[in-house]
């Protein structure tokens, strides 16, 4: 099998798939090929469009300022973008063998365990209910905590939960600005 481009008389280029089967005479000598040629132009166009769409998604996720992570239905991460890697100090290979909860969200800031079943993020993926602007505290690889705002979009296929996509924004600077503003207001009021 081989594919090739063919220019028609009207000038349009088409992709063709050529399949040939060798034929032999009863004494075993080569007699030629029996072949077929199928127009696969639409398949090639669909493949090109799919490649373009995948590259577009890769460009968006690689250049997004927010952290993005995909989790499967068990809560295990299957993808994370560079922004989330920078934000947390983690790589996908570091955390993909366990639920995302265990890497980013497993303790309260005072050290008490935060049960996975109490996590609104994990519940969202199970119930297929999205979450918008959920504020929480996550933990970095170095053990430091940081405030985040999350959006969770559950993913389903054929009516079954297959996971979720989570957008994570580090809101440390916003919290600092709010605290500065609160202190300034307190000073002005006293």
C-alpha positions, 0 to 999 in steps of 0.5 A: 500500500502507498498513498500519493497525490494525483492532479486531476484534469480540472487542476484539483489535487486528490490523495489516492491510496494504491493497493497492489497484490502480486499475481503469479503463474502456476509455475511461480513466475511473476505475472503482474499486480492486481490493484485498486486505487481509492480516493482518500482525500477526505481522510487526509483532510480530516487527518490534517485538521486533527493535527492542526487542532491538536497543535492548537490545543498544545499551543494554548495549554503550553502558553496559558498562565493558569495551571491546567490539569486533566484527571481520569475518573480515579482522580489520577492526573493524565496531563498537566501544563507548564504553568502548573508545573511552575506553580507547584514544582511538580512534574506529571511523572512525579504524581500520575500514579496517585490521585491528584488530591494526594499531591496538591490537596492532601492536608489542611495548612495546620497539617491535619489530613484533608479527606478526598471525599470532602474535596469539592473538586473531587466531588465535582468530577464524580457528580458531573457538576462544574465548579466556578471560582472555588477558592482553596489552598494547595501545597507545593512540592517544597511543602509550602501552601499557596491560595488558589482559585479553581474551575472544574469541568467534569468530562463525560463520555456516553453518559459516564464520568471519565474525569475532569479538567481543572484550571488552577490560578495562584491567587497569592498576589491577589491575597497580598493586595487585599491584605495591604488594602485592608491594612491601609483601610484600618490605618485610615480609620484609626 
